[in-house]
Each structure stands twice: as structure tokens, then as C-alpha cells.
Amino acid sequence: MACNITSALALDCIDSIGGVKTAYVGTNIVFTSETYDGDNMITGATGSGTFYQYELAKNTASFTETFNISNENGTAFYEQALTFNIQKLGAEKRNELLLLSRNRDIKIIFEDNNGLFWLVGMTRGAVISAGSSVTGTAPGDANQYALTATAQEPAMAYQISSLSALHGFTITSA
């Protein structure tokens, strides 16, 4: 059987932290080839397109990946959801987020708070599945856009060794 597991999993040290630090979002991304190490981490990728950096305030973004397995149907897919906030409402941000929300093939690389990079929507692309613009009642309430990018992929999110592993892509800093 091709699905035999291959190793044991030890309990790690308590040295990890949750949360998402930065997102790099692209809508015209084409991967032409990838190289992987023995753990299926992407160590090199070539292609074209531009990833735009979205700076995120601390404690305002998260990633959840849900396993969807149907024994009866013999199917499996992984729903990836990156939720993030863009602080301070404004016309320029509104226009960019409107364009983003109309795309059907978004690719997102995010850096978690452990310094690891992950790719959302690699093969089937992500979409903005939910969002809101909000300004609260009190002066200390949020004034922001809240977005959720969702992808349904045949495999779990791939880790990327670093942004320098990407060749032929442009990374535009905020």
C-alpha cells in the first residue's frame, strides 16, 4: 500500500509560538518548477509574478488548515484559511482589497511567528471567502479591514525554506 507511514513523531520542546507575522500576496503567480528536500519542503521554485507584502500588526492574523477526508468517497482535501486584518480604512487600501477579493487564483506566502514560510493555494489557488470593513464605537475599537483567504488543496500547505528560494518572482515590500 502506498500510504504507509514512515516515521515516529516525538514530542517537541516547548519552544514554538502561534500567529502570523507577514503575508506576501500574489494574483498572477505561475510556478513552473519546484524542488523539494526529503521532508517535502520547497527549497527552490521558479516562475513568474509579483508577491506584494502585507504588513500585519501583532496578534491580528492566523492560519488554520482543516483536513477533509471522506472514507466513503475515497477523497481527501485540505482547506487552508488565512485570516488577517489590515488596519485603518482608506480609499487606496479599499481599492486594492476590492481587486484582491475579485480574484479566483490567489497565492499567499506567509511567515509565521517562528520565522517559517508557508504557501497557501499552491495548486488550486485561494479566494477571499470572507471579509468586512469595520470601525467600532469607542475610540479604542478597531478601524480595519478583516479578510479570510481560503484554498481547497489536494495536499497540506507546503513549507518554503525562505523567500530567497523563489526565482523569477518579484517581491514588493510594503
C-alpha positions, 0 to 999 in steps of 0.5 A: 500500500502506498500510504504507509507511514514512515516515521515516529513523531516525538514530542517537541520542546516547548519552544514554538509560538502561534500567529502570523507575522507577514503575508506576501500576496500574489494574483498572477503567480505561475510556478513552473518548477519546484524542488523539494528536500526529503521532508517535502519542503520547497527549497527552490521554485521558479516562475513568474509574478509579483508577491506584494507584502502585507504588513500585519500588526501583532496578534491580528492574523492566523492560519488554520488548515482543516483536513477533509477526508471522506472514507466513503468517497475515497477523497481527501482535501485540505482547506487552508484559511488565512485570516488577517486584518489590515488596519485603518480604512482608506480609499487606496487600501479599499481599492486594492482589497476590492481587486484582491477579493475579485480574484479566483487564483490567489497565492499567499506566502506567509511567515509565521511567528517562528520565522517559517514560510508557508504557501497557501493555494499552491495548486488550486489557488485561494479566494477571499471567502470572507471579509468586512470593513469595520470601525467600532464605537469607542475610540479604542475599537478597531478601524480595519479591514478583516479578510479570510483567504481560503484554498481547497488543496489536494495536499497540506500547505507546503513549507518554503525554506525562505523567500530567497528560494523563489526565482523569477518572482518579484517581491514588493515590500510594503 
